[in-house]
Amino acid sequence: MSQESLTSVDEYVRQVSEAAAYLSTRSISSPIGIILGTGLGRLADEIDAVTSVDYEDIPNFPVSTVETHHGKLIFGKLAGKDVIALQGRFHLYEGYSARQITLPVRVMRELGVETILVSNAAGGMNPVYRRGDVMLISDHINLQGVNPLAGQNHDPWGPRFPDMSDPYAEELRQIAREVAREAKIYLQEGVYVAVTGPNLETRAEYRFLRGIGADAVGMSTVPEVIVANHSGAKCVAVSVITDECFPDALEPVSIEDVLAAAGEAEPKLTTIMKGIVARL
């Protein structure tokens, strides 16, 4: 193995440690982690914030370049539980590496997070899905061409070959189903496929993605979930279906359309996420 590879992982571990040390005085014991996706930042308004930190003030943290991602890390309480919330995430299409976009997950784990709730906006390819639906992710397909675990493994963080038979913990998904049922929210459940973006897909690509078993498509989440599982954290993730990606009836979609759909569905997502936290 090259000295460059060894230096690279050592440097990454140092970056994570520095960020965690900076935040440790603000953190609380064994908080729950939350990652908020495109147009889904309002759940942060439900958090009784103790303090918030701009990403740009955290050592070694990436800075979100997407205007709909606020770029704040919030410490506080949600449904009576201690939480750390990332209001805004990072993507490969912004030019970051897979390790950079998952650094916040590593930092969360250093701060004692054992459970991570993830949200995203996604295009629905399952023909029964409709704009504004919410989908509980049961499994995923990684078509981003990279893996955040590539390179030398840092053994204290997790095994070289982590198991991914239950990346979205069944026990947490069952809680999500119960919360949705009690709140009378119709909850879809399906497979999420992650692509690089930033463009939306062509008709042929939607046919291909649906053909390999995906129900919804997006540009995030999978790297974070891989790292969380590698480090021993449990995950649950919910997608808001912001557009209908049916090849034979495909219509142009703008970011304004996506944000509008996310905004309409956000109360359902907030209810589900808050309900999960309350039962942990």
C-alpha positions as CSV (number, residue, x, y, z in Angstrom):
1,M,0.0,0.0,0.0
2,S,1.3,3.4,-0.9
3,Q,2.3,6.0,1.7
4,E,-0.1,8.4,0.1
5,S,-3.0,6.0,1.0
6,L,-1.9,5.7,4.5
7,T,-1.5,9.5,4.8
8,S,-4.9,10.0,3.3
9,V,-6.8,8.0,5.8
10,D,-4.8,9.4,8.7
11,E,-5.6,12.9,7.5
12,Y,-9.3,12.1,7.2
13,V,-9.4,10.7,10.8
14,R,-7.7,13.9,12.0
15,Q,-10.3,16.0,10.2
16,V,-13.1,14.1,11.8
17,S,-11.5,14.3,15.2
18,E,-11.0,18.0,15.0
19,A,-14.6,18.7,13.9
20,A,-15.9,16.5,16.7
21,A,-13.7,18.1,19.3
22,Y,-15.0,21.6,18.2
23,L,-18.6,20.5,18.6
24,S,-18.2,18.3,21.7
25,T,-18.8,21.1,24.1
26,R,-22.2,21.8,22.5
27,S,-23.2,18.1,22.3
28,I,-25.3,16.0,24.6
29,S,-25.0,12.3,25.6
30,S,-26.1,9.8,22.9
31,P,-28.2,12.1,20.7
32,I,-30.3,11.1,17.7
33,G,-29.0,12.2,14.4
34,I,-31.2,13.8,11.7
35,I,-30.2,14.6,8.1
36,L,-32.6,16.9,6.2
37,G,-32.7,16.9,2.4
38,T,-33.8,19.2,-0.4
39,G,-36.7,21.5,0.6
40,L,-37.2,19.5,3.8
41,G,-35.5,21.8,6.3
42,R,-38.7,22.8,8.2
43,L,-38.4,19.9,10.5
44,A,-35.7,22.0,12.1
45,D,-38.4,24.5,13.2
46,E,-39.8,21.7,15.4
47,I,-36.5,21.3,17.2
48,D,-36.2,23.2,20.5
49,A,-32.7,24.4,19.6
50,V,-30.1,24.8,22.3
51,T,-27.6,26.1,19.8
52,S,-26.8,26.0,16.1
53,V,-23.5,26.2,14.3
54,D,-22.9,27.3,10.7
55,Y,-21.1,24.6,8.7
56,E,-18.5,27.1,7.7
57,D,-17.5,27.6,11.3
58,I,-16.9,23.9,11.9
59,P,-13.3,22.7,11.3
60,N,-12.9,20.6,8.1
61,F,-16.7,20.6,7.4
62,P,-17.8,20.9,3.8
63,V,-20.0,23.9,3.0
64,S,-23.3,23.3,1.1
65,T,-23.4,25.0,-2.3
66,V,-27.1,24.2,-2.9
67,E,-29.2,27.3,-2.2
68,T,-32.1,25.2,-0.7
69,H,-29.7,23.7,1.9
70,H,-29.3,26.0,4.9
71,G,-25.9,24.8,6.1
72,K,-26.5,24.6,9.9
73,L,-25.9,22.0,12.5
74,I,-28.5,22.2,15.2
75,F,-28.3,20.8,18.8
76,G,-31.6,20.6,20.7
77,K,-34.6,18.6,21.6
78,L,-37.3,17.0,19.4
79,A,-40.2,15.2,20.9
80,G,-38.4,15.3,24.2
81,K,-35.2,13.6,22.9
82,D,-31.8,15.0,22.4
83,V,-31.0,15.5,18.7
84,I,-28.3,16.7,16.3
85,A,-29.8,17.8,13.0
86,L,-28.0,18.6,9.8
87,Q,-30.0,21.3,8.1
88,G,-28.6,20.7,4.6
89,R,-26.4,18.0,3.2
90,F,-23.7,17.6,0.6
91,H,-23.7,15.8,-2.8
92,L,-21.2,14.4,-5.3
93,Y,-22.5,16.7,-8.0
94,E,-21.2,19.7,-5.9
95,G,-17.7,18.4,-6.5
96,Y,-17.1,16.8,-3.1
97,S,-15.6,13.3,-2.7
98,A,-17.6,10.5,-1.2
99,R,-15.5,10.8,2.0
100,Q,-16.1,14.6,2.2
101,I,-19.9,14.3,1.9
102,T,-20.0,11.6,4.7
103,L,-17.7,13.4,7.1
104,P,-20.7,14.8,9.0
105,V,-21.9,11.2,9.7
106,R,-18.4,10.3,11.0
107,V,-18.6,13.4,13.2
108,M,-22.1,12.4,14.5
109,R,-20.8,9.0,15.5
110,E,-17.8,10.6,17.3
111,L,-20.4,12.6,19.2
112,G,-22.3,9.5,20.4
113,V,-25.1,9.3,17.8
114,E,-26.4,5.7,17.5
115,T,-29.5,6.2,15.4
116,I,-29.7,8.4,12.2
117,L,-32.9,9.5,10.5
118,V,-32.5,10.6,6.9
119,S,-34.8,12.4,4.5
120,N,-34.6,13.3,0.8
121,A,-36.5,14.5,-2.2
122,A,-36.8,11.8,-4.9
123,G,-38.4,11.1,-8.2
124,G,-41.1,8.4,-8.2
125,M,-40.8,5.7,-10.8
126,N,-43.2,3.2,-9.3
127,P,-46.4,3.7,-11.3
128,V,-48.6,3.7,-8.2
129,Y,-46.6,6.6,-6.7
130,R,-47.8,10.2,-7.0
131,R,-46.3,13.6,-6.5
132,G,-46.4,14.4,-2.8
133,D,-46.3,10.8,-1.5
134,V,-43.8,9.8,1.2
135,M,-41.8,6.6,0.7
136,L,-40.1,4.6,3.5
137,I,-36.9,3.3,2.0
138,S,-36.6,-0.4,2.4
139,D,-33.4,-0.9,0.5
140,H,-31.1,0.9,-2.0
141,I,-29.0,0.6,-5.1
142,N,-25.8,2.5,-5.4
143,L,-25.2,3.8,-9.0
144,Q,-23.1,6.8,-8.0
145,G,-19.9,5.1,-9.2
146,V,-18.1,5.7,-5.9
147,N,-18.1,4.3,-2.4
148,P,-17.2,6.3,0.7
149,L,-15.5,3.2,2.2
150,A,-13.0,2.9,-0.7
151,G,-9.4,3.2,0.2
152,Q,-7.7,2.1,3.4
153,N,-10.1,1.0,6.1
154,H,-9.8,2.7,9.6
155,D,-10.5,-0.4,11.7
156,P,-11.6,1.5,14.9
157,W,-14.5,2.9,12.8
158,G,-15.8,-0.4,11.4
159,P,-14.9,-3.6,9.4
160,R,-13.3,-3.7,6.0
161,F,-16.3,-5.6,4.6
162,P,-19.4,-4.3,6.4
163,D,-22.7,-6.3,6.1
164,M,-25.5,-4.4,4.3
165,S,-28.3,-7.0,4.6
166,D,-30.4,-4.5,6.6
167,P,-29.1,-1.0,5.9
168,Y,-32.5,0.5,6.9
169,A,-33.1,-1.2,10.2
170,E,-36.3,-3.2,10.1
171,E,-37.1,-2.3,13.8
172,L,-37.0,1.4,12.9
173,R,-39.1,0.9,9.7
174,Q,-41.7,-0.8,11.8
175,I,-41.8,2.2,14.1
176,A,-42.2,4.5,11.0
177,R,-45.1,2.3,9.7
178,E,-46.9,2.5,13.1
179,V,-46.5,6.3,13.3
180,A,-47.8,6.7,9.8
181,R,-50.8,4.4,10.4
182,E,-51.7,6.2,13.6
183,A,-51.5,9.6,11.9
184,K,-53.5,8.3,8.9
185,I,-50.6,9.0,6.5
186,Y,-50.4,6.7,3.5
187,L,-46.8,5.5,3.5
188,Q,-45.3,4.0,0.4
189,E,-42.3,1.7,0.9
190,G,-39.7,0.9,-1.7
191,V,-36.2,0.8,-3.1
192,Y,-34.2,4.0,-3.6
193,V,-31.5,4.3,-6.3
194,A,-28.8,6.9,-6.0
195,V,-27.3,8.5,-9.1
196,T,-24.7,11.2,-9.3
197,G,-26.7,14.0,-10.9
198,P,-27.2,17.0,-11.1
199,N,-29.3,16.5,-14.2
200,L,-32.6,14.6,-14.0
201,E,-32.8,11.4,-15.9
202,T,-33.8,10.7,-19.5
203,R,-36.7,8.5,-20.5
204,A,-34.4,5.6,-21.2
205,E,-32.6,6.0,-17.9
206,Y,-35.9,5.9,-16.0
207,R,-36.9,2.7,-17.8
208,F,-33.5,1.2,-16.9
209,L,-33.7,2.2,-13.3
210,R,-37.2,0.9,-12.9
211,G,-36.2,-2.3,-14.7
212,I,-33.4,-3.0,-12.1
213,G,-35.9,-2.8,-9.2
214,A,-35.9,0.9,-8.1
215,D,-39.0,2.7,-7.0
216,A,-37.6,6.1,-6.6
217,V,-34.4,7.9,-7.7
218,G,-32.3,10.6,-6.1
219,M,-28.8,12.0,-5.7
220,S,-28.0,11.5,-2.0
221,T,-28.6,9.3,1.1
222,V,-26.8,6.2,0.0
223,P,-23.2,7.3,0.9
224,E,-24.4,8.5,4.3
225,V,-26.2,5.2,5.0
226,I,-23.2,3.1,3.9
227,V,-21.0,5.0,6.4
228,A,-23.6,4.9,9.2
229,N,-23.9,1.1,8.8
230,H,-20.1,0.7,8.6
231,S,-19.8,2.5,11.9
232,G,-22.5,0.5,13.6
233,A,-25.3,3.1,13.6
234,K,-28.9,2.2,12.7
235,C,-30.7,4.1,10.0
236,V,-34.2,4.9,8.8
237,A,-34.9,7.0,5.8
238,V,-37.9,8.6,4.1
239,S,-38.2,10.1,0.6
240,V,-40.7,12.7,-0.4
241,I,-41.8,12.0,-4.0
242,T,-41.5,15.3,-5.7
243,D,-42.2,14.3,-9.4
244,E,-43.6,11.5,-11.4
245,C,-40.9,9.9,-13.5
246,F,-43.0,7.8,-15.9
247,P,-41.2,7.5,-19.3
248,D,-44.3,7.3,-21.4
249,A,-45.8,10.4,-19.8
250,L,-42.7,12.3,-18.8
251,E,-43.0,16.1,-18.5
252,P,-40.3,18.7,-17.9
253,V,-39.6,19.4,-14.2
254,S,-37.9,22.5,-12.7
255,I,-36.3,22.9,-9.3
256,E,-39.2,25.2,-8.4
257,D,-41.6,22.2,-9.0
258,V,-39.5,20.0,-6.8
259,L,-39.4,22.5,-4.0
260,A,-43.2,23.1,-4.2
261,A,-43.9,19.3,-4.0
262,A,-41.5,19.0,-1.1
263,G,-43.2,21.8,0.7
264,E,-46.6,20.3,0.2
265,A,-45.5,16.9,1.5
266,E,-43.3,18.2,4.3
267,P,-46.0,18.1,7.1
268,K,-46.3,14.4,6.5
269,L,-42.6,13.9,6.7
270,T,-42.3,16.0,9.8
271,T,-45.1,14.0,11.5
272,I,-43.3,10.7,10.7
273,M,-39.9,11.8,11.7
274,K,-41.0,13.4,14.9
275,G,-43.1,10.3,15.7
276,I,-40.1,8.0,15.2
277,V,-37.9,10.2,17.5
278,A,-40.6,10.1,20.2
279,R,-40.5,6.3,20.3
280,L,-36.8,5.8,20.4
